Amino acid sequence: MPSQLDPRQLLAAYDAQLRARPDPDLPERAVLEWDGPLMRVSGVYTGGFVEYRDLGGLTGDELDAFIARQRDHFAARGEEFEWKTRGHDLPEDLPQRLLAAGFVPQERETVIIGLAADHADAHPPLPEGVTLRETRSPADFGHIAELNTVVWETDMGWLSEMLSTESTSDNLKVYVAEADGRVVSAAWIRFVPGTDFAGLWGGSTLKEYRGRGLYRALVAVRAADAVARGHKYLQVDASDDSRPILERLGFVAVTTTTPYMWRPSST
């Protein structure tokens, strides 16, 4: 049986260890700057993003001016960027202020956390005719981008560059599931140095291969990697499709996260 987890303790660890943490594996062209409590990163694949642990008590007109300053920074670069909110963050009216500044909300996800040791299996069972392997191949990264483009019905070509860049580091492991000579599912794990956490990303699966245990198998093999690397927790920004699977496995929801996108054409 999965271990009992306290959502409040997990959320506190998530805030303290994962948020506003500089990524050591950004592409060389990326520019990281700080504006008060906020970390601002430009030049990342399709644009940029901002991140923070909290907003230092900013409210009202001061918060509006702070939001506008980030927007204007990226506007001057001609870049889109993401402002990812969390459901427990303050002030509560931040989403409304982002909307007023021209940001567009994306699909809400749920931050889910589980104990790696509860799910670890380096050789999980697989559906008949499916194989699972680790890869660092640029050709495979291209196939992963193509897979995600099909699944999400939007251009995900940037994934190939991202995985190629990050795969030069020991902080990333990528897996592909193959059947009938093609990649049918793919996922990766990011080990966060100096923390209790490893992040599970990807997990997209072609429609005809869903419901056959591939997602669970990919969780299991990556959980084994996390245990081997000394990371206690697995963290997922889960879609509405993934959340029920993870909760059945014993993962715990701690908050929600909603990306707000600003694009140069937004205003």
CYANA upper distance limits for C-alpha pairs under 8 A (distance plus 0.5 A):
  1 MET  CA    118 ASP  CA      8.43
  2 PRO  CA    118 ASP  CA      6.20
  2 PRO  CA    249 LEU  CA      7.80
  2 PRO  CA    250 GLY  CA      5.96
  3 SER  CA    115 LEU  CA      7.92
  3 SER  CA    118 ASP  CA      7.59
  3 SER  CA    250 GLY  CA      8.09
  5 LEU  CA     10 LEU  CA      8.11
  5 LEU  CA    114 GLY  CA      8.30
  5 LEU  CA    252 VAL  CA      7.56
  6 ASP  CA     10 LEU  CA      6.76
  7 PRO  CA     11 LEU  CA      6.50
  7 PRO  CA    252 VAL  CA      7.07
  7 PRO  CA    253 ALA  CA      7.45
  7 PRO  CA    254 VAL  CA      5.81
  8 ARG  CA     12 ALA  CA      6.76
  8 ARG  CA    254 VAL  CA      7.67
  9 GLN  CA     13 ALA  CA      6.78
 10 LEU  CA     14 TYR  CA      6.58
 10 LEU  CA    113 ILE  CA      7.80
 10 LEU  CA    254 VAL  CA      7.48
 11 LEU  CA     15 ASP  CA      6.64
 11 LEU  CA    254 VAL  CA      6.15
 11 LEU  CA    255 THR  CA      7.95
 12 ALA  CA     16 ALA  CA      6.62
 13 ALA  CA     17 GLN  CA      6.29
 13 ALA  CA     18 LEU  CA      8.38
 14 TYR  CA     18 LEU  CA      5.92
 14 TYR  CA     19 ARG  CA      7.59
 15 ASP  CA     19 ARG  CA      6.01
 15 ASP  CA     53 ARG  CA      6.76
 16 ALA  CA     53 ARG  CA      7.98
 17 GLN  CA     21 ARG  CA      8.12
 17 GLN  CA    195 THR  CA      6.60
 17 GLN  CA    196 ASP  CA      8.35
 18 LEU  CA    192 VAL  CA      8.50
 18 LEU  CA    195 THR  CA      8.33
 18 LEU  CA    197 PHE  CA      8.40
 19 ARG  CA     51 GLU  CA      7.39
 19 ARG  CA     52 TYR  CA      6.49
 19 ARG  CA     53 ARG  CA      5.72
 20 ALA  CA     38 LEU  CA      7.69
 20 ALA  CA     39 MET  CA      6.54
 20 ALA  CA     51 GLU  CA      5.60
 20 ALA  CA     52 TYR  CA      4.98
 20 ALA  CA     53 ARG  CA      6.15
 22 PRO  CA     39 MET  CA      8.46
 25 ASP  CA    165 THR  CA      7.96
 25 ASP  CA    166 GLU  CA      6.19
 25 ASP  CA    169 SER  CA      7.49
 26 LEU  CA     30 ALA  CA      6.87
 26 LEU  CA     44 VAL  CA      7.88
 26 LEU  CA    165 THR  CA      8.23
 26 LEU  CA    166 GLU  CA      7.94
 27 PRO  CA     44 VAL  CA      7.30
 27 PRO  CA    165 THR  CA      6.94
 29 ARG  CA     43 GLY  CA      6.59
 29 ARG  CA     44 VAL  CA      8.00
 30 ALA  CA     41 VAL  CA      7.16
 30 ALA  CA     42 SER  CA      6.07
 30 ALA  CA     43 GLY  CA      5.05
 30 ALA  CA     44 VAL  CA      6.06
 31 VAL  CA     41 VAL  CA      6.00
 31 VAL  CA     42 SER  CA      5.59
 31 VAL  CA     43 GLY  CA      6.84
 32 LEU  CA     39 MET  CA      7.59
 32 LEU  CA     40 ARG  CA      6.26
 32 LEU  CA     41 VAL  CA      4.99
 32 LEU  CA     42 SER  CA      7.11
 33 GLU  CA     39 MET  CA      6.47
 33 GLU  CA     40 ARG  CA      5.69
 33 GLU  CA     41 VAL  CA      6.90
 34 TRP  CA     38 LEU  CA      6.21
 34 TRP  CA     39 MET  CA      5.15
 34 TRP  CA     40 ARG  CA      6.39
 35 ASP  CA     39 MET  CA      6.95
 35 ASP  CA     40 ARG  CA      7.70
 37 PRO  CA     52 TYR  CA      6.62
 37 PRO  CA     53 ARG  CA      7.88
 37 PRO  CA     54 ASP  CA      7.34
 37 PRO  CA     55 LEU  CA      6.42
 37 PRO  CA     56 GLY  CA      6.87
 38 LEU  CA     50 VAL  CA      7.18
 38 LEU  CA     51 GLU  CA      6.27
 38 LEU  CA     52 TYR  CA      5.22
 38 LEU  CA     53 ARG  CA      8.27
 38 LEU  CA     54 ASP  CA      8.47
 38 LEU  CA     55 LEU  CA      7.61
 39 MET  CA     50 VAL  CA      6.05
 39 MET  CA     51 GLU  CA      5.63
 39 MET  CA     52 TYR  CA      6.50
 40 ARG  CA     48 GLY  CA      8.21
 40 ARG  CA     49 PHE  CA      6.64
 40 ARG  CA     50 VAL  CA      4.98
 40 ARG  CA     51 GLU  CA      7.10
 41 VAL  CA     48 GLY  CA      5.91
 41 VAL  CA     49 PHE  CA      5.93
 41 VAL  CA     50 VAL  CA      6.66
 42 SER  CA     47 GLY  CA      6.84
 42 SER  CA     48 GLY  CA      4.88
 42 SER  CA     49 PHE  CA      7.23
 42 SER  CA     74 PHE  CA      8.08
 42 SER  CA     79 GLU  CA      8.43
 43 GLY  CA     47 GLY  CA      5.93
 43 GLY  CA     48 GLY  CA      6.21
 43 GLY  CA     79 GLU  CA      8.39
 44 VAL  CA     48 GLY  CA      5.74
 45 TYR  CA    158 TRP  CA      6.67
 45 TYR  CA    161 GLU  CA      8.09
 45 TYR  CA    162 MET  CA      7.58
 46 THR  CA     79 GLU  CA      8.47
 46 THR  CA     80 GLU  CA      7.89
 46 THR  CA    158 TRP  CA      7.49
 47 GLY  CA     79 GLU  CA      5.72
 47 GLY  CA     80 GLU  CA      5.56
 47 GLY  CA     81 PHE  CA      5.94
 48 GLY  CA     74 PHE  CA      8.45
 48 GLY  CA     79 GLU  CA      7.56
 48 GLY  CA     80 GLU  CA      6.97
 48 GLY  CA     81 PHE  CA      4.95
 48 GLY  CA     82 GLU  CA      6.93
 49 PHE  CA     81 PHE  CA      5.34
 49 PHE  CA     82 GLU  CA      5.01
 49 PHE  CA     83 TRP  CA      6.53
 50 VAL  CA     81 PHE  CA      8.07
 50 VAL  CA     82 GLU  CA      6.96
 50 VAL  CA     83 TRP  CA      5.98
 50 VAL  CA     84 LYS  CA      7.92
 51 GLU  CA     83 TRP  CA      7.52
 51 GLU  CA     84 LYS  CA      7.58
 54 ASP  CA     89 ASP  CA      7.67
 54 ASP  CA     90 LEU  CA      7.99
 55 LEU  CA     90 LEU  CA      8.13
 57 GLY  CA     90 LEU  CA      8.25
 57 GLY  CA     91 PRO  CA      8.19
 58 LEU  CA     62 GLU  CA      6.64
 58 LEU  CA     63 LEU  CA      5.65
 58 LEU  CA     91 PRO  CA      8.23
 59 THR  CA     63 LEU  CA      5.33
 59 THR  CA     64 ASP  CA      8.24
 59 THR  CA     91 PRO  CA      7.12
 60 GLY  CA     64 ASP  CA      6.89
 61 ASP  CA     65 ALA  CA      6.68
 62 GLU  CA     66 PHE  CA      6.69
 63 LEU  CA     67 ILE  CA      6.64
 64 ASP  CA     68 ALA  CA      6.64
 64 ASP  CA     97 ARG  CA      7.17
 64 ASP  CA    101 ALA  CA      8.37
 65 ALA  CA     69 ARG  CA      6.64
 66 PHE  CA     70 GLN  CA      7.12
 67 ILE  CA     71 ARG  CA      6.81
 67 ILE  CA     98 LEU  CA      7.77
 67 ILE  CA    101 ALA  CA      7.92
 68 ALA  CA     72 ASP  CA      6.47
 68 ALA  CA    101 ALA  CA      7.36
 69 ARG  CA     73 HIS  CA      6.66
 70 GLN  CA     74 PHE  CA      7.09
 71 ARG  CA     75 ALA  CA      6.56
 71 ARG  CA    262 TRP  CA      7.86
 72 ASP  CA     76 ALA  CA      6.60
 73 HIS  CA     77 ARG  CA      7.26
 74 PHE  CA     78 GLY  CA      6.58
 74 PHE  CA     79 GLU  CA      5.72
 74 PHE  CA     80 GLU  CA      7.15
 74 PHE  CA     81 PHE  CA      7.59
 75 ALA  CA     79 GLU  CA      6.61
 75 ALA  CA     80 GLU  CA      8.16
 75 ALA  CA    263 ARG  CA      8.47
 75 ALA  CA    264 PRO  CA      6.32
 78 GLY  CA    264 PRO  CA      6.56
 79 GLU  CA    263 ARG  CA      7.24
 79 GLU  CA    264 PRO  CA      6.98
 80 GLU  CA    261 MET  CA      7.61
 80 GLU  CA    262 TRP  CA      6.00
 80 GLU  CA    263 ARG  CA      4.70
 80 GLU  CA    264 PRO  CA      6.62
 81 PHE  CA    261 MET  CA      6.32
 81 PHE  CA    262 TRP  CA      6.03
 81 PHE  CA    263 ARG  CA      7.18
 82 GLU  CA    259 PRO  CA      6.70
 82 GLU  CA    260 TYR  CA      6.16
 82 GLU  CA    261 MET  CA      5.15
 82 GLU  CA    262 TRP  CA      7.01
 83 TRP  CA    259 PRO  CA      6.23
 83 TRP  CA    260 TYR  CA      5.57
 83 TRP  CA    261 MET  CA      6.84
 84 LYS  CA    257 THR  CA      7.13
 84 LYS  CA    258 THR  CA      6.16
 84 LYS  CA    259 PRO  CA      4.59
 84 LYS  CA    260 TYR  CA      6.39
 85 THR  CA     89 ASP  CA      7.75
 85 THR  CA     95 PRO  CA      8.15
 85 THR  CA    257 THR  CA      6.02
 85 THR  CA    258 THR  CA      5.77
 85 THR  CA    259 PRO  CA      6.62
 85 THR  CA    260 TYR  CA      7.93
 86 ARG  CA    255 THR  CA      7.19
 86 ARG  CA    256 THR  CA      6.02
 86 ARG  CA    257 THR  CA      4.88
 86 ARG  CA    258 THR  CA      6.94
 87 GLY  CA    255 THR  CA      6.23
 87 GLY  CA    256 THR  CA      5.41
 87 GLY  CA    257 THR  CA      6.55
 87 GLY  CA    258 THR  CA      8.34
 88 HIS  CA    255 THR  CA      6.98
 88 HIS  CA    256 THR  CA      8.18
 90 LEU  CA     94 LEU  CA      7.72
 93 ASP  CA     97 ARG  CA      6.94
 94 LEU  CA     98 LEU  CA      6.69
 95 PRO  CA     99 LEU  CA      6.74
 96 GLN  CA    100 ALA  CA      6.75
 97 ARG  CA    101 ALA  CA      6.79
 98 LEU  CA    102 GLY  CA      7.07
 98 LEU  CA    103 PHE  CA      5.93
 98 LEU  CA    260 TYR  CA      7.99
 99 LEU  CA    103 PHE  CA      5.44
 99 LEU  CA    104 VAL  CA      6.89
 99 LEU  CA    105 PRO  CA      8.29
102 GLY  CA    262 TRP  CA      7.02
102 GLY  CA    266 SER  CA      6.19
102 GLY  CA    267 THR  CA      6.50
103 PHE  CA    260 TYR  CA      6.14
103 PHE  CA    261 MET  CA      5.75
103 PHE  CA    262 TRP  CA      5.12
103 PHE  CA    263 ARG  CA      8.22
103 PHE  CA    266 SER  CA      7.59
104 VAL  CA    260 TYR  CA      5.75
104 VAL  CA    261 MET  CA      5.62
104 VAL  CA    262 TRP  CA      6.88
105 PRO  CA    258 THR  CA      7.31
105 PRO  CA    259 PRO  CA      6.51
105 PRO  CA    260 TYR  CA      4.84
105 PRO  CA    261 MET  CA      6.84
106 GLN  CA    258 THR  CA      6.86
106 GLN  CA    259 PRO  CA      5.92
106 GLN  CA    260 TYR  CA      6.43
106 GLN  CA    261 MET  CA      7.68
107 GLU  CA    258 THR  CA      6.93
107 GLU  CA    259 PRO  CA      7.74
108 ARG  CA    239 SER  CA      8.01
108 ARG  CA    256 THR  CA      7.41
108 ARG  CA    257 THR  CA      6.30
108 ARG  CA    258 THR  CA      4.98
108 ARG  CA    259 PRO  CA      7.66
109 GLU  CA    237 ASP  CA      6.35
109 GLU  CA    238 ALA  CA      5.82
109 GLU  CA    239 SER  CA      5.52
109 GLU  CA    240 ASP  CA      7.33
109 GLU  CA    256 THR  CA      6.22
109 GLU  CA    257 THR  CA      5.78
109 GLU  CA    258 THR  CA      6.78
110 THR  CA    236 VAL  CA      8.36
110 THR  CA    237 ASP  CA      6.04
110 THR  CA    238 ALA  CA      5.57
110 THR  CA    239 SER  CA      7.16
110 THR  CA    240 ASP  CA      8.27
110 THR  CA    243 ARG  CA      7.68
110 THR  CA    253 ALA  CA      7.02
110 THR  CA    254 VAL  CA      8.13
110 THR  CA    255 THR  CA      6.56
110 THR  CA    256 THR  CA      4.76
110 THR  CA    257 THR  CA      6.44
111 VAL  CA    235 GLN  CA      7.52
111 VAL  CA    236 VAL  CA      6.24
111 VAL  CA    237 ASP  CA      5.18
111 VAL  CA    238 ALA  CA      6.67
111 VAL  CA    253 ALA  CA      6.28
111 VAL  CA    254 VAL  CA      6.34
111 VAL  CA    255 THR  CA      5.90
111 VAL  CA    256 THR  CA      6.03
111 VAL  CA    257 THR  CA      7.19
112 ILE  CA    235 GLN  CA      6.28
112 ILE  CA    236 VAL  CA      5.64
112 ILE  CA    237 ASP  CA      6.87
112 ILE  CA    238 ALA  CA      7.06
112 ILE  CA    243 ARG  CA      8.04
112 ILE  CA    246 LEU  CA      8.17
112 ILE  CA    251 PHE  CA      6.53
112 ILE  CA    252 VAL  CA      5.80
112 ILE  CA    253 ALA  CA      4.91
112 ILE  CA    254 VAL  CA      6.63
112 ILE  CA    255 THR  CA      8.22
113 ILE  CA    233 TYR  CA      7.10
113 ILE  CA    234 LEU  CA      6.01
113 ILE  CA    235 GLN  CA      5.08
113 ILE  CA    236 VAL  CA      6.90
113 ILE  CA    251 PHE  CA      5.80
113 ILE  CA    252 VAL  CA      5.79
113 ILE  CA    253 ALA  CA      7.02
113 ILE  CA    254 VAL  CA      7.80
114 GLY  CA    118 ASP  CA      8.33
114 GLY  CA    233 TYR  CA      6.14
114 GLY  CA    234 LEU  CA      5.71
114 GLY  CA    235 GLN  CA      7.25
114 GLY  CA    250 GLY  CA      7.20
114 GLY  CA    251 PHE  CA      4.80
114 GLY  CA    252 VAL  CA      6.74
115 LEU  CA    119 HIS  CA      7.80
115 LEU  CA    232 LYS  CA      6.48
115 LEU  CA    233 TYR  CA      5.22
115 LEU  CA    234 LEU  CA      6.61
115 LEU  CA    251 PHE  CA      8.01
116 ALA  CA    120 ALA  CA      6.62
116 ALA  CA    223 ALA  CA      5.43
116 ALA  CA    224 ALA  CA      7.64
116 ALA  CA    226 ALA  CA      6.89
116 ALA  CA    227 VAL  CA      6.62
116 ALA  CA    231 HIS  CA      7.86
116 ALA  CA    232 LYS  CA      6.18
116 ALA  CA    233 TYR  CA      5.79
116 ALA  CA    234 LEU  CA      6.15
117 ALA  CA    223 ALA  CA      7.40
117 ALA  CA    224 ALA  CA      7.83
117 ALA  CA    227 VAL  CA      6.69
117 ALA  CA    232 LYS  CA      7.75
119 HIS  CA    219 VAL  CA      7.74
119 HIS  CA    220 ALA  CA      5.77
119 HIS  CA    223 ALA  CA      6.37
119 HIS  CA    224 ALA  CA      7.97
119 HIS  CA    249 LEU  CA      8.33
120 ALA  CA    219 VAL  CA      8.38
120 ALA  CA    220 ALA  CA      5.32
120 ALA  CA    221 VAL  CA      6.72
120 ALA  CA    222 ARG  CA      7.74
120 ALA  CA    223 ALA  CA      4.99
120 ALA  CA    224 ALA  CA      4.60
120 ALA  CA    225 ASP  CA      8.25
120 ALA  CA    227 VAL  CA      7.76
121 ASP  CA    220 ALA  CA      5.40
121 ASP  CA    221 VAL  CA      5.81
121 ASP  CA    223 ALA  CA      7.54
121 ASP  CA    224 ALA  CA      5.95
122 ALA  CA    220 ALA  CA      7.28
122 ALA  CA    221 VAL  CA      5.15
122 ALA  CA    222 ARG  CA      8.24
122 ALA  CA    224 ALA  CA      5.96
122 ALA  CA    225 ASP  CA      8.13
123 HIS  CA    221 VAL  CA      7.16
124 PRO  CA    217 ALA  CA      5.91
124 PRO  CA    220 ALA  CA      6.94
124 PRO  CA    221 VAL  CA      7.18
125 PRO  CA    217 ALA  CA      7.22
126 LEU  CA    130 VAL  CA      6.78
126 LEU  CA    131 THR  CA      7.68
126 LEU  CA    213 GLY  CA      7.40
126 LEU  CA    214 LEU  CA      7.21
126 LEU  CA    217 ALA  CA      7.30
127 PRO  CA    212 ARG  CA      6.82
127 PRO  CA    213 GLY  CA      7.49
127 PRO  CA    214 LEU  CA      7.90
129 GLY  CA    179 ALA  CA      6.45
129 GLY  CA    180 ASP  CA      8.08
130 VAL  CA    177 ALA  CA      6.99
130 VAL  CA    178 GLU  CA      6.02
130 VAL  CA    179 ALA  CA      5.34
131 THR  CA    177 ALA  CA      6.05
131 THR  CA    178 GLU  CA      5.82
131 THR  CA    179 ALA  CA      7.22
132 LEU  CA    175 TYR  CA      7.38
132 LEU  CA    176 VAL  CA      6.32
132 LEU  CA    177 ALA  CA      4.95
132 LEU  CA    178 GLU  CA      6.97
133 ARG  CA    175 TYR  CA      6.04
133 ARG  CA    176 VAL  CA      6.21
133 ARG  CA    177 ALA  CA      7.17
134 GLU  CA    173 LYS  CA      7.52
134 GLU  CA    174 VAL  CA      6.10
134 GLU  CA    175 TYR  CA      4.84
134 GLU  CA    176 VAL  CA      6.96
135 THR  CA    140 ASP  CA      7.58
135 THR  CA    173 LYS  CA      8.10
135 THR  CA    174 VAL  CA      6.17
135 THR  CA    175 TYR  CA      6.39
135 THR  CA    176 VAL  CA      7.60
136 ARG  CA    140 ASP  CA      8.04
136 ARG  CA    141 PHE  CA      8.28
136 ARG  CA    164 SER  CA      8.08
136 ARG  CA    167 SER  CA      6.80
136 ARG  CA    173 LYS  CA      8.46
136 ARG  CA    174 VAL  CA      7.47
137 SER  CA    141 PHE  CA      6.88
137 SER  CA    164 SER  CA      8.46
138 PRO  CA    142 GLY  CA      6.80
138 PRO  CA    160 SER  CA      7.71
138 PRO  CA    164 SER  CA      6.66
139 ALA  CA    143 HIS  CA      6.99
140 ASP  CA    144 ILE  CA      6.66
140 ASP  CA    176 VAL  CA      8.39
141 PHE  CA    145 ALA  CA      6.77
141 PHE  CA    159 LEU  CA      7.83
141 PHE  CA    160 SER  CA      5.30
141 PHE  CA    161 GLU  CA      8.41
141 PHE  CA    163 LEU  CA      6.96
141 PHE  CA    164 SER  CA      7.47
142 GLY  CA    146 GLU  CA      6.79
142 GLY  CA    157 GLY  CA      8.04
142 GLY  CA    159 LEU  CA      8.33
142 GLY  CA    160 SER  CA      5.60
143 HIS  CA    147 LEU  CA      6.58
143 HIS  CA    183 VAL  CA      7.13
144 ILE  CA    148 ASN  CA      6.72
144 ILE  CA    159 LEU  CA      8.03
144 ILE  CA    160 SER  CA      7.64
144 ILE  CA    176 VAL  CA      8.34
144 ILE  CA    183 VAL  CA      7.65
144 ILE  CA    185 SER  CA      8.40
144 ILE  CA    186 ALA  CA      6.90
145 ALA  CA    149 THR  CA      6.62
145 ALA  CA    156 MET  CA      6.00
145 ALA  CA    157 GLY  CA      5.65
145 ALA  CA    158 TRP  CA      7.74
145 ALA  CA    159 LEU  CA      5.83
145 ALA  CA    160 SER  CA      6.11
146 GLU  CA    150 VAL  CA      6.85
146 GLU  CA    156 MET  CA      7.61
146 GLU  CA    157 GLY  CA      7.39
147 LEU  CA    151 VAL  CA      6.73
147 LEU  CA    183 VAL  CA      7.73
147 LEU  CA    184 VAL  CA      7.64
147 LEU  CA    185 SER  CA      7.95
147 LEU  CA    204 SER  CA      8.16
147 LEU  CA    205 THR  CA      8.23
147 LEU  CA    206 LEU  CA      7.78
148 ASN  CA    152 TRP  CA      6.33
148 ASN  CA    153 GLU  CA      8.29
148 ASN  CA    156 MET  CA      6.65
148 ASN  CA    204 SER  CA      6.94
149 THR  CA    153 GLU  CA      5.86
149 THR  CA    154 THR  CA      5.76
149 THR  CA    155 ASP  CA      5.68
149 THR  CA    156 MET  CA      5.49
149 THR  CA    157 GLY  CA      7.77
150 VAL  CA    154 THR  CA      7.83
150 VAL  CA    206 LEU  CA      8.36
151 VAL  CA    204 SER  CA      7.33
151 VAL  CA    205 THR  CA      7.57
151 VAL  CA    206 LEU  CA      6.79
151 VAL  CA    207 LYS  CA      8.06
157 GLY  CA    161 GLU  CA      8.29
158 TRP  CA    162 MET  CA      6.84
159 LEU  CA    163 LEU  CA      6.52
160 SER  CA    164 SER  CA      6.61
161 GLU  CA    165 THR  CA      6.55
162 MET  CA    166 GLU  CA      6.67
163 LEU  CA    167 SER  CA      6.23
164 SER  CA    168 THR  CA      7.57
166 GLU  CA    171 ASN  CA      8.12
166 GLU  CA    172 LEU  CA      6.93
167 SER  CA    171 ASN  CA      8.27
167 SER  CA    172 LEU  CA      6.30
167 SER  CA    173 LYS  CA      7.62
171 ASN  CA    190 ARG  CA      6.08
171 ASN  CA    191 PHE  CA      5.39
171 ASN  CA    192 VAL  CA      7.43
171 ASN  CA    193 PRO  CA      8.07
172 LEU  CA    188 TRP  CA      7.44
172 LEU  CA    189 ILE  CA      6.21
172 LEU  CA    190 ARG  CA      5.24
172 LEU  CA    191 PHE  CA      6.85
173 LYS  CA    188 TRP  CA      6.05
173 LYS  CA    189 ILE  CA      5.95
173 LYS  CA    190 ARG  CA      7.38
174 VAL  CA    186 ALA  CA      8.05
174 VAL  CA    187 ALA  CA      6.52
174 VAL  CA    188 TRP  CA      4.73
174 VAL  CA    189 ILE  CA      7.12
175 TYR  CA    186 ALA  CA      6.13
175 TYR  CA    187 ALA  CA      5.94
175 TYR  CA    188 TRP  CA      6.43
175 TYR  CA    218 LEU  CA      8.14
176 VAL  CA    183 VAL  CA      6.80
176 VAL  CA    184 VAL  CA      8.14
176 VAL  CA    185 SER  CA      6.44
176 VAL  CA    186 ALA  CA      4.87
176 VAL  CA    187 ALA  CA      7.17
177 ALA  CA    183 VAL  CA      6.26
177 ALA  CA    184 VAL  CA      6.30
177 ALA  CA    185 SER  CA      5.56
177 ALA  CA    186 ALA  CA      6.50
177 ALA  CA    214 LEU  CA      8.31
178 GLU  CA    182 ARG  CA      5.85
178 GLU  CA    183 VAL  CA      4.96
178 GLU  CA    184 VAL  CA      5.99
178 GLU  CA    185 SER  CA      7.61
179 ALA  CA    183 VAL  CA      7.13
179 ALA  CA    184 VAL  CA      7.00
184 VAL  CA    205 THR  CA      6.24
184 VAL  CA    206 LEU  CA      5.94
184 VAL  CA    209 TYR  CA      7.52
185 SER  CA    203 GLY  CA      6.94
185 SER  CA    204 SER  CA      6.09
185 SER  CA    205 THR  CA      4.74
185 SER  CA    206 LEU  CA      6.95
185 SER  CA    214 LEU  CA      7.93
186 ALA  CA    202 GLY  CA      6.84
186 ALA  CA    203 GLY  CA      5.93
186 ALA  CA    204 SER  CA      6.58
186 ALA  CA    205 THR  CA      7.49
186 ALA  CA    218 LEU  CA      8.48
187 ALA  CA    200 LEU  CA      8.01
187 ALA  CA    201 TRP  CA      6.36
187 ALA  CA    202 GLY  CA      4.78
187 ALA  CA    203 GLY  CA      5.02
187 ALA  CA    204 SER  CA      7.59
187 ALA  CA    218 LEU  CA      7.27
188 TRP  CA    200 LEU  CA      6.70
188 TRP  CA    201 TRP  CA      5.84
188 TRP  CA    202 GLY  CA      6.57
188 TRP  CA    203 GLY  CA      8.22
188 TRP  CA    222 ARG  CA      8.05
189 ILE  CA    198 ALA  CA      7.15
189 ILE  CA    199 GLY  CA      6.05
189 ILE  CA    200 LEU  CA      5.26
189 ILE  CA    201 TRP  CA      6.53
189 ILE  CA    222 ARG  CA      6.80
190 ARG  CA    198 ALA  CA      6.03
190 ARG  CA    199 GLY  CA      5.53
190 ARG  CA    200 LEU  CA      7.14
190 ARG  CA    201 TRP  CA      8.20
191 PHE  CA    197 PHE  CA      7.32
191 PHE  CA    198 ALA  CA      4.92
191 PHE  CA    199 GLY  CA      6.97
191 PHE  CA    226 ALA  CA      7.72
191 PHE  CA    229 ARG  CA      8.48
191 PHE  CA    231 HIS  CA      8.16
192 VAL  CA    196 ASP  CA      8.23
192 VAL  CA    197 PHE  CA      6.43
192 VAL  CA    198 ALA  CA      6.07
192 VAL  CA    199 GLY  CA      7.99
195 THR  CA    231 HIS  CA      7.75
196 ASP  CA    230 GLY  CA      8.20
196 ASP  CA    231 HIS  CA      5.33
196 ASP  CA    232 LYS  CA      5.62
196 ASP  CA    233 TYR  CA      6.37
197 PHE  CA    231 HIS  CA      5.91
197 PHE  CA    232 LYS  CA      6.68
197 PHE  CA    233 TYR  CA      5.29
197 PHE  CA    234 LEU  CA      6.29
197 PHE  CA    235 GLN  CA      7.22
198 ALA  CA    226 ALA  CA      6.81
198 ALA  CA    231 HIS  CA      6.73
198 ALA  CA    232 LYS  CA      8.44
198 ALA  CA    233 TYR  CA      6.82
198 ALA  CA    234 LEU  CA      5.64
198 ALA  CA    235 GLN  CA      6.78
199 GLY  CA    234 LEU  CA      6.17
199 GLY  CA    235 GLN  CA      5.26
199 GLY  CA    236 VAL  CA      6.50
200 LEU  CA    219 VAL  CA      8.12
200 LEU  CA    222 ARG  CA      8.10
200 LEU  CA    234 LEU  CA      7.16
200 LEU  CA    235 GLN  CA      6.60
200 LEU  CA    236 VAL  CA      5.85
201 TRP  CA    236 VAL  CA      7.31
201 TRP  CA    237 ASP  CA      8.30
203 GLY  CA    215 TYR  CA      6.53
203 GLY  CA    218 LEU  CA      7.71
205 THR  CA    209 TYR  CA      7.01
205 THR  CA    210 ARG  CA      6.73
205 THR  CA    214 LEU  CA      8.39
205 THR  CA    215 TYR  CA      8.23
206 LEU  CA    210 ARG  CA      7.12
209 TYR  CA    214 LEU  CA      8.29
210 ARG  CA    214 LEU  CA      7.69
213 GLY  CA    217 ALA  CA      6.65
214 LEU  CA    218 LEU  CA      6.69
215 TYR  CA    219 VAL  CA      6.84
216 ARG  CA    220 ALA  CA      6.72
216 ARG  CA    245 ILE  CA      8.30
217 ALA  CA    221 VAL  CA      6.83
218 LEU  CA    222 ARG  CA      6.73
219 VAL  CA    223 ALA  CA      6.47
220 ALA  CA    224 ALA  CA      6.84
221 VAL  CA    225 ASP  CA      7.04
222 ARG  CA    226 ALA  CA      6.80
223 ALA  CA    227 VAL  CA      6.79
223 ALA  CA    234 LEU  CA      7.72
224 ALA  CA    228 ALA  CA      6.70
225 ASP  CA    229 ARG  CA      6.74
226 ALA  CA    230 GLY  CA      6.75
226 ALA  CA    231 HIS  CA      5.62
226 ALA  CA    232 LYS  CA      7.75
226 ALA  CA    233 TYR  CA      8.44
226 ALA  CA    234 LEU  CA      8.19
227 VAL  CA    231 HIS  CA      6.10
227 VAL  CA    232 LYS  CA      7.19
237 ASP  CA    257 THR  CA      8.02
238 ALA  CA    242 SER  CA      5.98
238 ALA  CA    243 ARG  CA      5.82
239 SER  CA    243 ARG  CA      6.48
240 ASP  CA    244 PRO  CA      7.81
241 ASP  CA    245 ILE  CA      8.14
242 SER  CA    246 LEU  CA      6.86
243 ARG  CA    247 GLU  CA      6.60
244 PRO  CA    248 ARG  CA      6.63
245 ILE  CA    249 LEU  CA      6.98
246 LEU  CA    250 GLY  CA      6.97
246 LEU  CA    251 PHE  CA      5.87
247 GLU  CA    251 PHE  CA      5.26
247 GLU  CA    252 VAL  CA      6.74
247 GLU  CA    253 ALA  CA      8.29
262 TRP  CA    266 SER  CA      6.75
